[in-house]
Each structure stands twice: as structure tokens, then as C-alpha cells.
Amino acid sequence: MYRRYNKEHAMLLTGYRVEIFKSKCDAKATGVHCFAHLNNDISEVLPYLNSVLGGHVYTADPPSLMIKNYGKLITLHARKIAVNALRDAEEAEKIIAWLQREINETWQRRDEIEPTCESESRPLFLEVFKLLPKTNCRECGEKTCTVFAFRAVEGSVDQDDCPALDGVKRKTLKNYLSRFRFD
């Protein structure tokens, strides 16, 4: 399933071109997004990167890997990398350069790595939402309990951030969220 190459082919990603753009959906957004258009197809390294970087979502066809790192959502495709919510072009360059190093180092060490095509399990919105008080009291700092549930699913808040949550549901939510890895 995975082809092996000689060490002389160790540098898989030789270069890229970065495209920086503003969000079309949110005109008030101050950050930027980026695409890195890759010189080489990196699809064969994605199962190895999934093992090394602990990807959240791996898709085999078409090949892609979604990870969260540097507080950013990063999606690696065969010939493109997308990064959201960046401060500026400098931050984009830093993250893409880091990814190029990770891709090439992982490719060099692929004989030592067990590739995985599994996706990390994620908490379900509905499971979190049904435990919330649904009062939209805003004591947590969010506009609604729905927003709080979405933020809990992404790992931004937890049971301790909802003052209106009663003891039993607080413990149930804590136990549920403790089954997942957030980084």
C-alpha cells in the first residue's frame, strides 16, 4: 500500500508558494488565511504525519489530513496546505516552513513510523449540548448555550466555564470531555 523510496529521495517537499488572503465571509476580520501551493505531491506522507502530528481528521480519498497546531486549524492536501486565522503573512510563513520541515523529516524517518489512516475521535455537539442548562444566561461569556457547546467540542471551554451547570451534569460533562484530546 505504501511505496518505499531510497534515502536519496528523502526531501519530499522541495518548495511552495504562499497565497495570503482575507476572509470573504467576515469583512471585519483582522486576521488572514493562507494557502501554500506545494511544488510536490505529499499525499504519500500524510498517513505518517497523521501518526507523528496526531491528526484530527484523516481522509484517504482524496488524501487530506486536518490537524490543530499553533492554535490554528491546518489542512494538508496532496498539493496544497490551508491555514486559517493567522495574524499576518509572517505567521503564515513560519507555520508553512515548520510544516515543510515536519513533512521532510517524517518522510526521511518513515521506515521507523507506523502509518495510520485513523481519525481521532471528537466529542459530539449534541452530547455536550444536551447536558447544558439551555438558559442562554451568558454567565460563561458566550451569547448562547449553543455557542458554548460548539466551543466545548473544539476544546476552547469545558464544564468549569459554565457557572449555571449543576453538579451532576457538570460531572457528566467532565467525564465525557475527558475521553478526548484537545490541542
C-alpha positions in Angstrom: 0.0 0.0 0.0 2.8 2.5 0.8 5.8 2.6 -1.5 9.2 2.9 0.0 11.9 5.1 -1.6 15.6 5.2 -1.2 17.1 7.8 1.1 18.3 9.9 -1.8 14.6 10.8 -2.3 14.4 11.9 1.4 13.3 15.5 0.6 9.7 15.1 -0.4 8.6 18.8 -0.3 11.2 20.9 -2.1 9.2 24.2 -2.0 6.0 26.1 -2.0 4.3 29.4 -2.9 2.2 31.1 -0.2 -1.0 32.9 -1.0 -2.4 35.2 1.7 -6.0 36.4 1.7 -8.6 38.0 3.9 -11.9 36.2 4.8 -14.6 36.8 2.3 -17.2 35.7 4.9 -16.2 38.2 7.6 -15.3 41.7 6.3 -14.5 42.8 9.8 -11.9 40.1 10.4 -8.4 41.4 11.2 -6.6 38.1 10.5 -5.7 36.4 7.3 -5.7 32.9 5.9 -3.2 31.2 3.6 -2.8 28.6 1.0 0.6 27.1 0.4 0.7 25.7 -3.1 3.2 22.8 -3.0 5.9 22.0 -5.6 5.4 18.3 -4.9 2.6 15.8 -4.1 2.8 15.0 -0.4 -0.1 12.5 -0.3 2.1 9.5 0.5 3.5 11.1 3.7 0.0 12.0 5.1 -0.6 8.7 6.9 2.9 9.0 8.6 2.2 12.7 9.5 -1.1 11.5 11.0 0.9 9.3 13.3 3.6 11.9 14.1 1.4 15.0 14.5 -1.7 13.3 15.8 -4.1 14.4 13.1 -7.8 15.1 13.9 -9.3 14.0 10.6 -7.6 11.8 8.0 -9.3 11.3 4.6 -8.0 8.6 2.2 -9.8 9.7 -1.0 -8.9 12.4 -1.8 -5.9 12.3 0.6 -6.0 15.0 3.3 -5.1 15.5 6.9 -6.5 18.1 9.3 -4.6 19.0 12.4 -4.7 21.6 15.1 -1.4 23.2 15.9 -0.2 26.7 16.9 -3.9 27.2 17.8 -4.7 27.0 14.1 -6.7 24.6 12.0 -4.4 23.3 9.3 -5.4 21.1 6.4 -2.8 19.3 4.3 -3.8 18.1 0.8 -1.7 16.4 -1.8 -0.5 19.7 -3.3 -1.9 22.4 -1.0 -1.9 23.4 2.7 -4.6 25.6 4.1 -4.1 27.5 7.4 -6.8 29.7 9.0 -7.0 32.6 11.4 -3.4 33.9 11.1 -2.2 37.3 12.4 -0.2 38.1 9.3 1.9 36.8 6.4 4.9 36.4 8.7 3.0 33.9 10.9 1.8 32.1 7.8 5.4 31.7 6.6 6.6 30.5 10.0 3.9 27.8 10.1 4.4 26.7 6.5 8.2 26.5 7.0 7.6 24.3 10.1 5.3 22.1 8.1 7.8 21.7 5.4 10.4 20.6 8.0 7.9 18.1 9.6 6.9 16.7 6.2 10.6 16.1 5.1 11.7 14.8 8.5 8.7 12.4 8.7 9.4 11.3 5.1 13.1 10.6 6.0 12.0 8.6 9.1 9.0 6.8 7.5 10.7 3.3 8.0 10.6 3.9 11.7 6.9 5.2 11.8 3.7 3.1 11.8 1.4 5.0 9.4 -2.2 5.4 10.4 -5.3 6.3 8.4 -7.5 6.6 11.5 -9.1 9.8 12.5 -9.1 11.0 16.1 -12.5 10.8 17.7 -14.1 14.1 18.6 -16.8 15.0 21.0 -20.3 15.3 19.6 -22.0 18.7 19.7 -25.4 17.1 20.7 -23.9 15.2 23.6 -22.4 18.4 25.0 -25.5 20.5 24.3 -28.0 18.1 26.0 -26.0 18.5 29.3 -26.1 22.3 29.3 -28.9 24.3 31.1 -30.1 25.9 27.8 -30.8 29.2 29.6 -28.6 31.4 27.4 -27.7 33.2 30.6 -24.3 34.5 29.2 -22.6 33.9 32.6 -20.0 31.9 30.7 -19.2 34.8 28.4 -20.9 33.2 25.3 -24.0 34.5 23.7 -25.9 31.2 23.9 -25.6 27.7 25.2 -25.3 26.6 21.6 -22.2 28.6 21.1 -20.8 27.3 24.4 -21.4 23.7 23.2 -19.6 24.4 19.9 -16.7 25.9 21.8 -16.6 22.9 24.2 -16.5 20.5 21.2 -13.4 22.3 19.8 -11.8 22.3 23.3 -11.9 26.1 24.0 -14.1 25.8 27.1 -15.1 23.0 29.5 -17.6 22.2 32.2 -15.9 24.6 34.7 -16.6 27.6 32.3 -20.4 27.2 32.7 -21.5 28.6 36.1 -25.1 27.6 35.6 -24.3 23.9 35.1 -25.5 21.8 38.1 -23.2 19.3 39.9 -24.5 16.1 38.2 -24.4 17.4 34.7 -21.1 19.2 35.4 -19.5 15.8 36.4 -21.1 14.0 33.4 -19.8 16.7 31.0 -16.3 16.5 32.6 -16.3 12.7 32.2 -17.5 12.9 28.6 -14.9 15.6 27.6 -12.1 13.8 29.4 -12.3 11.0 26.7 -11.0 13.4 24.0 -7.6 15.1 23.3 -7.6 18.8 22.7 -4.5 20.7 21.5 
